[in-house]
């Protein structure tokens, strides 16, 4: 497979137009117990940190998909108070923070805006549930101001499905399971 084409959760991503994409949650990237997003993609104007959750993955047998969806909903609802983060939200935020920490520790400058994308394919999650999930995660995204301690310009968060991913971020499909970064 081309070094700029990656598979994740039954989806094929083509980042041919990017400068240096890599699969961040591979063994080569993970370091001393840190977690990571699925992909880091550098573009001329920004960095994309992409986390993929495809609960509609056709490669997973339907009985396991049902179990996976049930586990996801349990993690999503695992908080007792609406102001608290669920296990799922905590995991998503930890992946962002650990990825940024690792990138900075290894000398990446991050002088462009960082866009953290959660690509969530789950048709049973309604508009209001998605909006609430977005608001809860977005309100906990770290805020940065450039200082002597960090070169991070800004971090923005986006929650989308495959269709929104294509429309918002200039990505297109090569078949049902392929995304191409233009």
Number of C-alpha atoms within 10 A of each C-alpha: 6 8 12 18 17 19 14 16 16 16 19 18 21 23 23 15 15 16 13 13 22 18 21 20 19 12 8 8 15 15 13 5 7 15 20 29 25 20 22 22 22 20 17 9 10 17 21 22 25 21 23 20 17 21 21 19 17 13 10 14 9 12 8 11 17 14 12 16 16 12 12 17 13 14 16 17 16 15 15 9 9 10 8 12 20 21 16 19 22 15 15 19 21 17 20 21 18 18 25 19 15 17 15 15 10 9 8 13 13 18 15 17 15 22 18 23 22 21 19 19 18 16 11 10 12 9 10 9 12 15 12 12 17 17 13 17 19 18 10 13 17 12 11 12 11 11 9 6 7 14 16 20 17 17 20 14 18 17 19 18 17 20 13 14 19 17 11 10 14 12 19 18 17 11 8 9 16 18 23 18 17 14
